[in-house]
Amino acid sequence: MPVVVDASALAEVVLRTERAAVVEELIEDESLVAPDLIGAEVLSVENLVGAPVRRMTTGPLVAAMWSLHANVTPYDASYVVLARMLDAPLVTLDERLIRAPGLPVVLRTPRVPRSG
């Protein structure tokens, strides 16, 4: 089964940060898919040419992305819509995306106790 991975999660793995292991647990052994804009999003931190992620064009996603404009950014909408289209979970560490209401996909996020 494919898993859609967003820039917040993929950057952790590619850079081998302390959160990389958490992301790898969320991904398990599944194939990774992302909208083609992921390269531009993560380019500021790392070159993703060698990352094992199948990139899908965002053109066919635009109309559905617009339907989410009240809740998420256009970038985040591309990940959500792709996950919905593939009937796949979305792996993210993006707190704003995690808190967004009414997302039509399953999010895989770290289970971290919240203080407060």
N, C-alpha and C positions, 0 to 999 in steps of 0.2 A: 504494500500500500504506500502511495506517496505521502509525504509530509511537506507542507508549505513552510518554509523557513523565512523569517524576515531579517532585515539588516541588523537589528539589535542582537539577535541570537547568533547569526552567522559570523559577525565580527568577533564575538567572544571566542568562537571555535578557531577561526583563522589566526587570531592573534595569540591563542593559547593563554588566555587570561585565567585568573582563578575561578571564574564562572564557567569556563569551557566544559568542565566535567558535568555541571548541572544541565547545560544545554544538550550535551551528548546523551545524557539519560533521557531527556525529553524526545530526542530524535530516534533513539533506539537504533535499529539496524535498517531503517526504512530509507527509500530513495528520496532525495531532496529536490524540491521544485520551488522556483521563485519567479516572480515577474521579472522581465528583463531589466527593469530599472534598478535592480539590486546592485548591479555593478557601479552605477553612478552614486548610489546612496552610501556605499561602503568604501568607495575609492579614496575618500579622505583619510581612511585609517589603514587600508591595505588593498593590494591588488588581488582580485579574486579570480584571475584567469585560471588558476589551477584548482579552484574549489569544486568539489564534486556535486554541483548543483545544476540541474537542467533548467534553463531559462526559457520562459514562455513570453511571447509578445503581449503587450498590454492593449494593443488596438482593439481586439474583440471584447475587452473588459470594460471599456470606457463608459458605456451606457449604464451598466450595473454599478460601476464605481460612483457615478453621479448620485445614485439613490442613497448612498451612505454619507453624502457631503455634510449633513447636519451633525453627524456623530464622530467622524474621523477625518484625518487629512487625506488628500488624494493618494499619497504614497501608501498609507496604511490601507486605504480602500482597495488598492490593487492587490495586496496580499489577501485580504478578506474575501474579495470576489473570486480570486483564483482558487482559494481553499474551498469555497462554496461550489465552484464549477467542477472541481475534481473530487468533491465529497471527501475532502481530506482535512485533518486537523491543521491548525496554524500554530507553529512554535514561535513564541515571542517573549522578550524580556521588557518590552516597552510598556511602562506603567500606564500611560495615557490610553493605549490601545486595550490593555487588560481591563481598565475601568470603563471603557466605552459601552454605553447601553445598547441592547438590542442587536448584537452581532449575530448573524445567521450561521455561525460556524463554531466548532469546538476549538477552544484555545488550550494549548499545552503551555503551561507557565510554571516557574519554580514555586514550590510550596514553601514559602518563607513566613515564619511567624511575624505578624505585624505588631509593632509597639503602639501604645496609645490608648 
